[in-house]
Amino acid sequence: MKTNRRNFLAAAAAATIVPRYVLGGANHVPPSEKVNVALVGAGGQGRTNVRNLFRLADARVIALADPIAREDMNAFYYRGMAGRAPVCQEIEKHYAAGSPGFRCTAYEDFRVMLEKEKSIDAVLCATPDHLHAYVSILSMRAGKHVYCEKPLTHNIWEARKVAQVAEETGAATQMGNSGHSNAGIRQTCEWIWDGAIGPVREAHAWVGANRWNKQLTGAPTETPPVPDGVNWDLWLGPREVRPYHPAYTPVTWRDFWAFGGGGLGDFGCHDMDAACWALDLAAPRTVESRPAGNMDAEIAPHGEICYYEFDARGEKPAVRLTWYDGGLRPPCPEEIPAGSALPSRGTLFIGERGKMLCDGAGGPPRLLPYEKTPDYARPAETIPRSKGHHRDWLDAIKGGPPASSNFEYAARLTEIVLLGILSLRTGKKIHWDAGAMQARGLAAADPFIKETCRKGWEI
């Protein structure tokens, strides 16, 4: 009897104390536990993300990886110092206030970090664009949840692959277009869906961003020595070897096609988001982009204008979406009062029964003329309001609903952005075959749709 009772108690305990993965699927983090986050990319945006995580009591940044030890951000809007060492020190200082002796482990290579730090639950990727897909896919396949900065990937094939791996692994994901979590973008969608301006056949989105290095005319030719604390080969990752030059980093890598996507790559996922969501846009039928200012095979232009044509979607009519950056913007609607102007970034919807203007990056909507807005009978809220862009990601990790800019949606939005870049880089109008992932009759587009990776960095 004693032996049987002992066995029964042991079995009952085993049934009660279960591994965390049993509670909510693979890699589930119970609501009562902190989410152990690792940062990959400790530049200005990585540091910004870490500071956002500091506000969440159930997030804990336990490790980071960056091939650069220290970077001066004072020439950019980030200000201060970033890089592996300063960000690690800031993390330790923050958590030491509540956990004396807390240590954050810093690595050059994120792959080594993933191998050694077994308690990592989630990875936040804030590298340059050319590493987004590699970091995200390797992390998801290692059983980690992933937050990745925008644009989700550097080429279209990568966007499809990242979405596929997210679905296969069940990872909780979020792209870093933080305006997607604003109440304003949800209002925009609800007003459009409510028919506030009737069916929409025309939309415009713009941002004032310009090239970071306005003096740049091509790839640098000088070959200065690699500074101490910079693992240049690791920073290049999947890209072919090229000499180090300070024109590439920090931040100004966005000007170079090898690493970024110019103004469209930088801001498209922010400022085309409202049109993509509200109008339910997927792959366009055609895209034609025109550069403003000089560009070549190495560098993005100072600005661009891109014309997207989308087919009808169910009851929604065909729509033309135009993107502008570098100081370009659409003509000011006649409904805007004299002496006023369009905001520096925003979205303009033109419907059959009126027009609607939104501030950029998920800003609130206003009907035109503005006097119509107070009298508009707002529809009921049908889109759940966000608790915060990083908060929603953590809640998804803990078994809550998917974050609203999860990789399924993020890949769709990113592909639209990248098609504009594809037209810029080829200098041709793109007739897009989404099913075949091909630009019809344009073989020259293939190397940009799926880029060649350096040996050892293949996905």
C-alpha positions in Angstrom: 0.0 0.0 0.0 2.8 2.4 0.9 4.6 1.7 -2.4 1.4 2.2 -4.4 0.6 5.5 -2.6 4.1 6.7 -3.2 3.8 5.9 -6.9 0.4 7.7 -7.1 1.8 10.9 -5.5 4.8 10.9 -7.9 2.4 10.5 -10.9 0.2 13.3 -9.6 3.2 15.6 -9.1 4.4 14.8 -12.7 1.0 15.7 -14.0 1.0 19.0 -12.1 4.5 20.2 -12.7 4.7 20.2 -16.4 7.3 21.6 -18.8 6.5 25.2 -20.0 6.1 23.9 -23.6 3.1 21.8 -22.5 1.3 24.8 -21.2 0.9 26.7 -24.4 2.7 25.1 -27.3 6.4 25.0 -28.2 8.5 27.7 -26.5 5.5 29.1 -24.7 6.4 31.5 -21.9 3.8 31.4 -19.0 2.2 34.7 -18.2 3.9 34.8 -14.8 7.4 34.6 -16.2 9.7 37.2 -17.6 10.5 37.0 -21.3 14.3 36.7 -21.8 15.1 38.8 -24.8 18.4 38.9 -26.8 19.2 41.9 -28.9 20.9 41.5 -32.3 22.2 44.8 -33.6 23.1 47.4 -30.9 23.1 50.5 -33.0 20.8 53.5 -32.5 17.6 51.6 -33.3 18.6 48.6 -31.2 19.3 50.9 -28.3 15.9 52.5 -28.8 14.1 49.1 -28.8 15.9 48.2 -25.6 14.7 51.3 -23.9 11.2 50.5 -25.0 11.6 47.0 -23.4 12.8 48.7 -20.2 9.2 50.0 -19.7 7.8 46.4 -19.6 8.2 44.7 -16.2 8.0 41.2 -17.7 10.7 41.7 -20.3 14.4 41.2 -19.5 17.2 41.7 -21.9 19.8 39.2 -21.0 22.2 39.2 -23.9 23.2 41.1 -27.0 25.3 40.7 -30.1 26.9 43.3 -32.5 30.1 43.1 -34.5 30.9 46.7 -33.6 31.9 47.5 -30.0 31.2 51.2 -30.0 29.6 53.7 -32.3 29.2 57.5 -32.0 25.6 58.5 -32.8 25.9 62.2 -32.1 25.8 63.1 -35.9 22.3 61.5 -36.1 19.0 61.9 -34.3 19.8 59.0 -32.0 22.6 60.9 -30.2 24.9 59.5 -27.6 26.9 56.3 -27.9 25.7 52.9 -29.1 27.3 49.6 -30.0 28.0 46.4 -28.1 29.7 47.9 -25.1 27.7 51.1 -24.3 24.3 49.3 -24.8 25.4 46.4 -22.7 26.4 48.8 -19.9 23.0 50.6 -20.2 21.2 47.3 -19.9 23.1 46.3 -16.8 22.7 49.6 -15.2 18.9 49.5 -15.7 18.3 46.0 -14.3 20.8 46.3 -11.5 18.5 48.8 -9.8 16.1 45.9 -9.1 18.5 43.0 -9.4 21.9 43.8 -7.9 24.7 42.1 -9.8 22.6 41.6 -13.0 24.8 40.9 -16.0 24.1 41.1 -19.7 26.4 39.0 -21.8 27.7 40.7 -25.0 28.8 38.8 -28.1 30.3 39.8 -31.5 28.5 37.0 -33.4 24.8 36.4 -32.7 25.1 32.8 -33.8 27.5 32.1 -30.9 25.0 33.9 -28.6 22.2 31.6 -29.7 24.3 28.5 -29.2 25.5 29.5 -25.7 22.6 31.4 -24.1 20.0 28.6 -23.6 17.6 30.7 -21.6 16.8 33.1 -24.5 13.1 33.1 -25.2 13.0 35.8 -27.9 15.3 37.8 -30.3 14.9 41.4 -31.3 16.7 42.1 -34.6 17.8 45.7 -35.2 20.6 45.1 -37.7 21.0 46.7 -41.1 18.4 45.4 -43.6 20.7 43.0 -45.3 20.8 40.8 -42.2 17.2 40.9 -41.2 16.1 37.6 -42.9 19.2 35.7 -41.9 18.9 36.7 -38.2 15.1 36.2 -38.1 15.1 32.7 -39.7 18.0 31.4 -37.7 16.4 32.6 -34.5 12.9 31.2 -35.3 14.5 27.8 -36.3 16.3 27.9 -33.0 12.9 28.1 -31.3 12.9 31.8 -30.5 10.2 34.4 -31.0 11.3 37.3 -33.1 10.8 41.1 -33.4 12.5 42.4 -36.5 12.9 46.0 -37.5 11.5 47.3 -40.8 11.6 46.6 -43.7 11.3 42.9 -42.8 13.8 41.8 -45.4 16.1 43.1 -48.1 14.6 41.2 -51.0 11.3 39.7 -52.0 12.3 36.1 -51.8 13.5 36.6 -48.2 10.1 38.2 -47.3 8.3 35.1 -48.5 10.7 32.8 -46.7 10.6 34.7 -43.4 6.8 34.5 -43.4 6.9 30.8 -44.3 9.3 30.0 -41.4 7.2 32.0 -39.0 4.2 29.9 -39.9 6.1 26.7 -39.7 7.6 27.4 -36.3 4.7 29.1 -34.7 6.9 31.9 -33.5 5.3 35.0 -32.1 6.5 37.8 -34.4 6.3 41.6 -34.9 7.9 44.0 -37.4 9.1 47.3 -36.1 6.7 49.6 -37.9 5.6 51.0 -34.5 2.9 53.3 -36.0 0.9 50.1 -36.9 0.0 50.0 -33.2 -1.3 53.5 -33.0 -5.0 54.2 -32.4 -5.0 56.5 -35.5 -4.3 53.8 -38.1 -7.1 51.8 -36.6 -9.5 54.7 -36.9 -8.3 55.2 -40.5 -9.2 51.6 -41.4 -12.6 51.8 -39.6 -13.5 55.0 -41.3 -12.5 53.7 -44.8 -14.4 50.4 -44.1 -17.4 52.4 -42.9 -17.6 54.2 -46.2 -16.7 57.6 -44.9 -15.5 58.8 -48.3 -16.9 56.0 -50.4 -15.0 53.5 -52.5 -11.3 54.5 -52.8 -9.6 54.4 -56.2 -6.6 56.7 -55.5 -4.3 57.1 -52.5 -1.0 58.9 -51.9 1.7 58.4 -49.2 4.8 60.4 -48.6 7.6 61.2 -46.3 10.2 64.0 -46.4 13.2 61.7 -45.8 16.2 62.3 -48.0 19.5 60.4 -48.5 21.6 60.4 -45.2 24.8 61.4 -47.0 23.8 64.1 -49.5 27.4 64.5 -50.9 27.6 60.8 -51.8 28.0 60.2 -55.5 28.8 56.4 -55.5 30.7 53.8 -53.5 33.7 55.2 -51.7 37.1 54.4 -53.2 39.3 55.1 -50.2 40.4 52.1 -48.1 41.0 53.4 -44.5 42.0 50.8 -41.9 39.3 49.0 -40.0 38.9 50.7 -36.6 39.6 48.8 -33.4 36.5 47.0 -32.1 34.9 46.5 -35.6 34.5 43.0 -37.0 34.0 44.2 -40.6 33.7 40.8 -42.2 30.9 39.9 -39.7 29.2 43.2 -40.3 29.1 42.4 -44.1 27.5 39.1 -43.4 25.9 37.7 -46.6 27.3 40.5 -48.8 30.4 40.2 -50.9 33.6 41.4 -49.3 34.3 45.1 -49.8 36.8 47.4 -48.0 35.7 49.1 -44.8 34.8 52.8 -45.1 33.0 55.1 -42.5 30.5 56.1 -45.2 28.8 52.7 -44.6 28.2 52.9 -40.8 26.5 53.9 -38.6 23.1 54.7 -40.1 24.3 55.8 -43.6 24.3 52.2 -44.8 20.7 52.9 -45.7 22.0 54.9 -48.7 23.6 51.8 -50.3 21.6 49.2 -52.2 23.8 46.4 -50.8 22.6 47.1 -47.2 19.5 49.3 -47.3 16.8 50.6 -49.6 17.0 54.4 -49.5 14.1 56.5 -48.4 11.5 54.0 -49.6 13.2 51.1 -47.8 13.5 53.2 -44.6 10.0 54.6 -44.4 7.8 52.6 -46.8 6.7 50.2 -44.1 5.8 53.1 -41.8 4.0 55.4 -44.3 2.4 53.0 -46.8 1.0 51.0 -43.9 -2.3 52.9 -43.6 -3.1 52.4 -47.2 -2.0 48.8 -47.2 -4.2 47.9 -44.2 -7.2 50.1 -44.9 -7.4 49.2 -48.6 -6.5 45.5 -48.1 -3.6 45.7 -50.6 -1.5 42.7 -51.5 0.7 42.3 -54.6 0.3 45.1 -57.1 -0.3 44.4 -60.8 2.4 47.0 -61.9 4.9 49.3 -60.3 6.8 52.1 -61.9 9.4 54.1 -60.0 11.3 57.2 -61.0 14.3 58.6 -59.1 14.8 62.2 -58.0 18.5 63.0 -58.2 21.5 60.8 -59.0 21.6 57.1 -58.3 23.6 54.2 -59.6 24.2 50.5 -59.0 25.6 51.3 -55.5 23.5 54.1 -54.1 19.9 55.0 -53.7 18.6 58.3 -55.1 17.9 61.4 -53.1 14.2 60.7 -53.5 11.7 58.9 -55.7 8.1 58.7 -56.9 6.5 55.3 -57.3 3.2 54.4 -59.0 1.5 51.2 -57.9 -1.5 49.8 -59.6 -3.6 47.3 -57.7 -6.4 45.2 -59.1 -9.9 45.1 -57.6 -10.2 43.1 -54.3 -13.6 41.6 -53.9 -16.0 44.6 -53.7 -13.1 47.0 -53.4 -12.3 48.7 -56.7 -8.9 48.9 -58.4 -6.7 51.5 -56.8 -3.6 53.5 -57.8 -1.2 54.2 -54.9 1.6 56.8 -55.3 4.6 57.0 -53.1 6.8 60.1 -52.7 9.9 60.8 -50.7 12.9 63.1 -50.7 10.8 66.3 -50.5 8.3 65.2 -53.2 4.6 65.1 -52.3 1.2 65.1 -54.0 -0.5 68.4 -55.0 -2.2 70.0 -52.1 -6.0 69.2 -52.2 -8.2 72.3 -52.9 -10.2 71.4 -49.7 -7.2 72.4 -47.5 -7.5 76.0 -46.3 -5.5 78.6 -48.1 -2.1 79.2 -46.4 -2.1 75.6 -45.1 -0.1 72.7 -46.5 0.1 69.0 -46.4 2.0 67.5 -43.4 5.6 66.6 -43.9 4.6 62.9 -44.0 1.1 61.4 -44.4 -1.5 59.5 -46.4 -4.2 61.0 -48.6 -7.2 58.9 -49.6 -9.4 60.0 -52.5 -12.8 58.4 -52.5 -15.9 58.7 -54.6 -17.6 60.8 -51.9 -14.8 62.7 -50.4 -11.2 62.8 -49.2 -9.4 61.8 -46.0 -6.0 62.9 -44.8 -3.9 61.1 -42.2 -0.6 62.0 -40.5 2.3 59.7 -41.2 3.2 56.5 -39.4 -0.3 55.7 -38.2 -1.5 59.2 -37.4 -5.2 60.0 -36.9 -7.6 60.6 -39.9 -9.3 63.9 -40.8 -11.9 64.4 -43.4 -11.5 67.1 -46.0 -12.5 69.9 -45.7 -11.6 69.7 -42.0 -15.0 71.1 -40.9 -16.6 67.8 -41.9 -14.6 65.8 -39.3 -16.5 66.9 -36.1 -19.9 66.0 -37.7 -18.9 62.6 -38.8 -20.7 59.8 -37.0 -17.8 57.6 -36.1 -18.3 53.8 -36.6 -17.9 51.4 -33.7 -14.4 50.2 -32.9 -14.0 46.9 -34.7 -10.1 46.6 -34.5 -8.8 45.8 -31.0 -6.7 48.7 -29.7 -3.1 48.0 -29.1 -1.5 48.0 -25.7 1.8 49.0 -27.2 3.9 47.7 -30.1 6.4 45.8 -27.9 3.7 44.9 -25.4 1.6 43.2 -28.0 4.6 41.1 -29.1 5.3 40.0 -25.5 1.6 39.1 -25.0 1.7 37.0 -28.2 4.8 35.2 -26.8 2.8 34.4 -23.7 -0.1 32.9 -25.7 -2.1 36.0 -26.5 -3.4 36.9 -29.9 -0.8 37.5 -32.6 0.7 41.0 -32.8 -1.0 43.0 -35.6 2.2 43.5 -37.6 3.2 39.9 -37.4 5.4 38.5 -40.1 2.4 37.3 -42.3 1.2 40.9 -42.6 4.7 42.4 -42.4 5.9 40.3 -45.4 3.0 41.5 -47.5 3.7 45.1 -46.7 7.5 44.7 -47.2 7.0 43.0 -50.6 5.0 46.1 -51.8 7.9 48.3 -50.6 10.5 46.1 -52.2 8.7 46.1 -55.6 9.1 49.9 -55.7 12.8 49.4 -55.1 12.9 46.7 -57.7 11.6 49.1 -60.3 14.1 51.8 -59.2 17.1 49.4 -59.5 16.1 47.9 -62.8 15.0 51.3 -64.3 11.9 49.5 -65.7 8.2 49.3 -65.1 7.5 46.0 -63.2 4.6 43.8 -64.4 4.4 41.6 -61.3 3.5 37.9 -61.4 3.0 37.3 -57.7 2.4 33.6 -58.0 5.6 33.0 -59.9 7.5 35.7 -58.0 8.7 37.2 -61.2 8.7 40.4 -63.1 7.2 39.4 -66.5 9.6 39.7 -69.4 12.4 41.2 -67.2 15.1 38.7 -66.4 17.3 41.5 -65.2 15.0 41.7 -62.1 15.8 38.2 -60.9 19.1 39.0 -59.1 17.3 41.6 -57.0 14.2 39.4 -56.3 16.5 36.8 -54.8 20.0 38.0 -54.0 23.1 35.9 -54.0 24.6 35.4 -50.6 28.2 34.9 -49.6 29.2 31.3 -48.9 28.3 30.3 -45.3 25.5 32.9 -45.1 22.9 31.1 -47.3 19.3 30.8 -45.9 
